[in-house]
Amino acid sequence: MRSATILHSNGDALDIAVKDGRIVGVRGREQDRVNRGRLGPKDLYG
């Protein structure tokens, strides 16, 4: 599932892995011009 973080103003792009209706993983999207695949603590644990 494609999404973007709303925890701060720059809206880092991320991919969310979902299994049986639950989030099982999150990763940054490499093609994103803002975060270039990296996620900060707010994005990972928010």
C-alpha positions in Angstrom: 0.0 0.0 0.0 1.4 3.4 -1.0 1.1 6.3 1.5 2.8 9.4 2.8 3.6 10.4 6.3 1.6 13.2 7.8 3.7 13.5 11.0 5.7 16.5 9.7 5.4 19.0 6.8 7.5 17.3 4.1 5.2 14.3 3.5 7.8 11.5 3.1 6.6 8.8 0.7 6.4 5.3 2.2 5.1 1.8 1.5 3.1 -0.1 4.1 3.0 -3.9 4.1 -0.4 -5.2 5.3 -1.3 -8.8 6.1 -4.7 -10.0 7.4 -5.7 -6.3 7.8 -2.8 -5.5 10.1 0.4 -3.4 9.4 3.4 -5.7 9.3 6.1 -3.4 7.9 6.9 0.1 6.7 9.7 1.3 4.4 10.6 4.5 2.6 10.1 4.7 -1.2 13.5 5.1 -2.9 12.1 7.2 -5.8 10.7 9.9 -3.4 12.4 13.2 -3.9 12.1 14.2 -0.2 13.3 11.1 1.8 15.0 9.0 -0.9 14.0 5.8 0.8 14.9 6.8 4.3 12.5 7.1 7.2 13.0 8.9 10.5 11.9 7.7 13.9 8.5 9.5 13.6 7.8 7.7 10.3 8.8 4.3 11.6 7.1 4.3 14.9 4.3 6.9 14.5 
